[in-house]
Each structure stands twice: as C-alpha cells, then as structure tokens.
Amino acid sequence: NLIRELVLNMLENVDPSKVPNNDAFRYADLYRQAGNLEVAQQLMERAVETAKTPDRKVNDTLQLGRIQALRGNVKEAIKTVRSTFDSPPRDKAPILLFVLYEFVPASLGKDAELDAEIGQVLEGAIDQHLMTVVDPELENGQAFLEASPKHLQNAWRKLFEIYREAGRDDLLRAAIEHKDRIDSDQGEF
C-alpha cells in the first residue's frame, strides 16, 4: 500500500534509539503504520515514561495498548488501557473514543477467551466518558458534549454485541441494567 511505502521511505534513515523523547510517540505511530510493531512498542513505551503532561500520558498509554493488542498481547493491552482509568476527570476525554474505535477492533477476536474482558474494558470506558470534565466554553469542550450522545450510543451497541457474541448473557443483562441506571440518572442517550 502506498502509505506504508511512504512511511517506510521516511523511516529508512532513522535510528529509533536516537529519536528525541518528545517525538517518540510520533515515530512510534509511523513505525506502527509501517508494520514494525516491535519498534513502535519500544518507542511508545518511552513516550509513556517521558510524557510531560497528563493528557500526553493518557494518549500515549492508550496507543501503547493498541500496539500491544496488534502484537497479540491482548491481556497486557487490557491492563495498559485500564491503567488510564485512574486519570483525573479533565484527562479522560480520549478514553472512550480510543477504546471503542481503536482498541476494540485491534483486540477483539485475537483470543476468544478474552473477548468478554474486552467488553468489560469498553464498559469501563463508558463510565470514564461519563466522568469526563470539559470546559463547555471552549470549542473542543463543545464538540465533546455535542458528539457524546452518538459515541455513547455506538459504545453501548458494540458492548451488547460483544457480550452476545461471547455468549455472556450474564454480562449482557448486567450491562443493560447498567445502561438503564445511567439513562434514568442522566436522561436517555
């Protein structure tokens, strides 16, 4: 594919060990796109360790989880993604979107025994989303609030599908009750 070729050409003369820490996340993503997941993971681990802001750390940790999942280390990826759930409310904004649109597709089906647990990560990400604090006066805060109902709807739908396909009717029933409690507390999404 053309993008992969372009990325490979860009990285041809790059020594990953000499990539500055503040650029490690950028290069990790390039290596991921080029298909070199081992180097991508090494760089993203460095990015997480040296992140200068809580927002950067959350984003890089989520990206590290995706790379781990793409490498087949789903159990490790689940642990990595869940570690972002301890973030302060102002830093939780990327969690649900990342889990729903990046982590779940990268993880689901790699180890059928873990699919229900991936669903539990998604369910936890829904809770994280509901705890997120944004400034409604700022453009990105307004965008978050406007898009939130649609993303939550997509997340619940995907969660129910995961539990159903994993044959976990117990988790499905509990998730439906969870959603019903949230809907009654906050109004329907």
DRENDO-1510 file (C-alpha; in Angstrom, 1 decimal, always signed):
<recs>
REC; n; res; u; v; w
REC; 1; ASN; +0.0; +0.0; +0.0 .
REC; 2; LEU; +1.2; +3.5; -0.9 .
REC; 3; ILE; +1.0; +5.0; +2.6 .
REC; 4; ARG; +3.1; +2.1; +4.0 .
REC; 5; GLU; +5.7; +2.6; +1.3 .
REC; 6; LEU; +5.9; +6.3; +2.0 .
REC; 7; VAL; +6.3; +5.7; +5.7 .
REC; 8; LEU; +9.0; +3.1; +5.2 .
REC; 9; ASN; +10.9; +5.5; +3.0 .
REC; 10; MET; +10.6; +8.2; +5.7 .
REC; 11; LEU; +12.0; +5.8; +8.3 .
REC; 12; GLU; +14.8; +4.4; +6.2 .
REC; 13; ASN; +17.5; +6.5; +7.8 .
REC; 14; VAL; +16.0; +6.8; +11.3 .
REC; 15; ASP; +17.8; +5.3; +14.2 .
REC; 16; PRO; +14.9; +4.7; +16.8 .
REC; 17; SER; +17.4; +4.9; +19.7 .
REC; 18; LYS; +18.2; +8.5; +18.7 .
REC; 19; VAL; +14.6; +9.7; +18.4 .
REC; 20; PRO; +14.1; +12.5; +21.0 .
REC; 21; ASN; +11.8; +11.6; +23.8 .
REC; 22; ASN; +9.3; +14.3; +22.9 .
REC; 23; ASP; +8.9; +12.9; +19.4 .
REC; 24; ALA; +8.8; +9.2; +20.5 .
REC; 25; PHE; +5.0; +9.0; +20.2 .
REC; 26; ARG; +5.1; +10.4; +16.6 .
REC; 27; TYR; +7.7; +7.9; +15.5 .
REC; 28; ALA; +6.0; +5.1; +17.3 .
REC; 29; ASP; +2.9; +5.8; +15.2 .
REC; 30; LEU; +5.0; +5.9; +12.0 .
REC; 31; TYR; +6.6; +2.5; +12.8 .
REC; 32; ARG; +3.1; +1.1; +13.6 .
REC; 33; GLN; +1.9; +2.3; +10.2 .
REC; 34; ALA; +4.9; +0.7; +8.6 .
REC; 35; GLY; +4.1; -2.6; +10.3 .
REC; 36; ASN; +7.2; -2.6; +12.6 .
REC; 37; LEU; +5.2; -3.1; +15.8 .
REC; 38; GLU; +8.2; -4.1; +17.9 .
REC; 39; VAL; +10.0; -0.8; +17.4 .
REC; 40; ALA; +6.6; +1.0; +17.6 .
REC; 41; GLN; +6.1; -0.5; +21.1 .
REC; 42; GLN; +9.6; +0.3; +22.3 .
REC; 43; LEU; +9.1; +4.0; +21.2 .
REC; 44; MET; +5.6; +4.2; +22.7 .
REC; 45; GLU; +6.8; +2.8; +26.0 .
REC; 46; ARG; +9.5; +5.5; +26.1 .
REC; 47; ALA; +6.8; +8.1; +25.2 .
REC; 48; VAL; +4.7; +7.0; +28.1 .
REC; 49; GLU; +7.6; +7.0; +30.5 .
REC; 50; THR; +8.7; +10.5; +29.5 .
REC; 51; ALA; +5.3; +12.2; +28.8 .
REC; 52; LYS; +5.4; +15.8; +30.1 .
REC; 53; THR; +1.6; +16.3; +30.5 .
REC; 54; PRO; -1.2; +14.1; +31.9 .
REC; 55; ASP; -3.0; +14.4; +28.5 .
REC; 56; ARG; +0.1; +13.2; +26.6 .
REC; 57; LYS; +0.5; +10.3; +29.0 .
REC; 58; VAL; -3.2; +9.2; +28.6 .
REC; 59; ASN; -3.0; +9.3; +24.8 .
REC; 60; ASP; +0.4; +7.6; +24.7 .
REC; 61; THR; -0.7; +4.9; +27.1 .
REC; 62; LEU; -3.8; +4.2; +25.0 .
REC; 63; GLN; -1.7; +4.0; +21.9 .
REC; 64; LEU; +0.7; +1.6; +23.7 .
REC; 65; GLY; -2.3; -0.6; +24.5 .
REC; 66; ARG; -3.3; -0.7; +20.8 .
REC; 67; ILE; +0.2; -1.7; +19.7 .
REC; 68; GLN; +0.3; -4.4; +22.3 .
REC; 69; ALA; -3.1; -5.7; +21.1 .
REC; 70; LEU; -1.9; -5.6; +17.5 .
REC; 71; ARG; +1.1; -7.7; +18.5 .
REC; 72; GLY; -1.2; -10.3; +20.0 .
REC; 73; ASN; -0.6; -9.3; +23.6 .
REC; 74; VAL; -4.2; -8.7; +24.4 .
REC; 75; LYS; -4.0; -9.5; +28.1 .
REC; 76; GLU; -1.2; -7.0; +28.5 .
REC; 77; ALA; -3.1; -4.5; +26.3 .
REC; 78; ILE; -6.2; -4.7; +28.5 .
REC; 79; LYS; -4.1; -3.9; +31.6 .
REC; 80; THR; -2.4; -1.0; +29.8 .
REC; 81; VAL; -5.7; +0.5; +28.6 .
REC; 82; ARG; -7.3; +0.1; +32.0 .
REC; 83; SER; -4.4; +2.0; +33.7 .
REC; 84; THR; -5.8; +5.2; +32.0 .
REC; 85; PHE; -9.0; +4.8; +34.1 .
REC; 86; ASP; -7.1; +6.4; +37.0 .
REC; 87; SER; -6.7; +9.6; +35.1 .
REC; 88; PRO; -8.2; +12.8; +36.5 .
REC; 89; PRO; -11.6; +13.7; +35.0 .
REC; 90; ARG; -10.1; +16.5; +32.8 .
REC; 91; ASP; -7.9; +13.9; +31.1 .
REC; 92; LYS; -10.4; +11.2; +30.4 .
REC; 93; ALA; -11.8; +12.7; +27.2 .
REC; 94; PRO; -9.9; +10.4; +24.7 .
REC; 95; ILE; -10.6; +7.1; +26.6 .
REC; 96; LEU; -14.0; +6.0; +25.2 .
REC; 97; LEU; -13.3; +7.1; +21.6 .
REC; 98; PHE; -10.0; +5.3; +21.6 .
REC; 99; VAL; -11.3; +2.1; +23.3 .
REC; 100; LEU; -14.4; +2.0; +21.0 .
REC; 101; TYR; -12.8; +2.8; +17.7 .
REC; 102; GLU; -9.1; +1.7; +18.1 .
REC; 103; PHE; -8.6; -0.8; +20.9 .
REC; 104; VAL; -11.7; -2.9; +20.4 .
REC; 105; PRO; -11.1; -3.5; +16.7 .
REC; 106; ALA; -7.4; -4.2; +17.4 .
REC; 107; SER; -8.2; -6.7; +20.2 .
REC; 108; LEU; -11.4; -8.4; +19.5 .
REC; 109; GLY; -11.2; -12.0; +18.2 .
REC; 110; LYS; -7.4; -12.4; +18.8 .
REC; 111; ASP; -8.2; -14.5; +21.9 .
REC; 112; ALA; -11.8; -15.6; +22.2 .
REC; 113; GLU; -11.4; -16.2; +25.9 .
REC; 114; LEU; -10.6; -12.5; +26.4 .
REC; 115; ASP; -13.4; -11.1; +24.2 .
REC; 116; ALA; -15.8; -10.7; +27.2 .
REC; 117; GLU; -13.0; -8.9; +29.1 .
REC; 118; ILE; -12.5; -6.6; +26.2 .
REC; 119; GLY; -16.2; -5.8; +26.5 .
REC; 120; GLN; -15.6; -5.1; +30.2 .
REC; 121; VAL; -12.9; -2.6; +29.2 .
REC; 122; LEU; -15.4; -0.9; +26.8 .
REC; 123; GLU; -18.0; -0.8; +29.6 .
REC; 124; GLY; -15.4; +0.8; +31.9 .
REC; 125; ALA; -14.5; +3.3; +29.2 .
REC; 126; ILE; -18.2; +4.3; +29.0 .
REC; 127; ASP; -18.0; +5.0; +32.7 .
REC; 128; GLN; -14.8; +7.0; +32.2 .
REC; 129; HIS; -16.6; +9.0; +29.5 .
REC; 130; LEU; -19.4; +9.9; +31.9 .
REC; 131; MET; -16.8; +11.2; +34.4 .
REC; 132; THR; -15.0; +13.4; +31.9 .
REC; 133; VAL; -15.0; +17.1; +32.7 .
REC; 134; VAL; -14.6; +19.5; +29.8 .
REC; 135; ASP; -15.0; +23.3; +29.6 .
REC; 136; PRO; -18.2; +23.9; +27.6 .
REC; 137; GLU; -17.0; +27.4; +26.8 .
REC; 138; LEU; -14.1; +26.1; +24.7 .
REC; 139; GLU; -14.6; +24.8; +21.2 .
REC; 140; ASN; -13.2; +21.3; +21.9 .
REC; 141; GLY; -15.4; +21.1; +25.0 .
REC; 142; GLN; -18.5; +22.0; +23.0 .
REC; 143; ALA; -17.5; +19.4; +20.4 .
REC; 144; PHE; -17.1; +16.7; +23.1 .
REC; 145; LEU; -20.5; +17.5; +24.5 .
REC; 146; GLU; -22.2; +17.5; +21.1 .
REC; 147; ALA; -20.7; +14.2; +20.0 .
REC; 148; SER; -21.0; +12.5; +23.3 .
REC; 149; PRO; -24.5; +11.0; +22.8 .
REC; 150; LYS; -23.7; +9.4; +19.5 .
REC; 151; HIS; -20.4; +7.9; +20.7 .
REC; 152; LEU; -22.2; +6.5; +23.8 .
REC; 153; GLN; -24.9; +5.0; +21.7 .
REC; 154; ASN; -22.3; +3.4; +19.5 .
REC; 155; ALA; -20.4; +2.1; +22.5 .
REC; 156; TRP; -23.5; +0.6; +24.2 .
REC; 157; ARG; -24.4; -1.1; +20.9 .
REC; 158; LYS; -20.9; -2.5; +20.4 .
REC; 159; LEU; -20.8; -3.6; +24.1 .
REC; 160; PHE; -24.1; -5.5; +23.8 .
REC; 161; GLU; -22.8; -7.2; +20.6 .
REC; 162; ILE; -19.5; -8.2; +22.2 .
REC; 163; TYR; -21.2; -9.8; +25.2 .
REC; 164; ARG; -23.8; -11.5; +23.0 .
REC; 165; GLU; -21.2; -12.9; +20.6 .
REC; 166; ALA; -19.1; -14.1; +23.6 .
REC; 167; GLY; -22.1; -16.0; +24.9 .
REC; 168; ARG; -22.0; -14.0; +28.1 .
REC; 169; ASP; -25.7; -13.4; +28.8 .
REC; 170; ASP; -24.9; -12.6; +32.4 .
REC; 171; LEU; -22.7; -9.7; +31.4 .
REC; 172; LEU; -25.2; -8.6; +28.7 .
REC; 173; ARG; -28.0; -8.5; +31.3 .
REC; 174; ALA; -25.8; -6.6; +33.7 .
REC; 175; ALA; -24.8; -4.1; +31.0 .
REC; 176; ILE; -28.4; -3.5; +30.0 .
REC; 177; GLU; -29.2; -2.8; +33.7 .
REC; 178; HIS; -26.1; -0.6; +33.9 .
REC; 179; LYS; -27.3; +1.5; +30.9 .
REC; 180; ASP; -30.8; +1.7; +32.3 .
REC; 181; ARG; -29.5; +3.1; +35.6 .
REC; 182; ILE; -27.4; +5.7; +33.7 .
REC; 183; ASP; -30.3; +6.6; +31.5 .
REC; 184; SER; -32.6; +7.1; +34.4 .
REC; 185; ASP; -30.0; +9.2; +36.2 .
REC; 186; GLN; -29.0; +11.4; +33.2 .
REC; 187; GLY; -31.6; +11.1; +30.6 .
REC; 188; GLU; -31.5; +8.8; +27.6 .
REC; 189; PHE; -28.6; +8.8; +25.1 .
</recs>
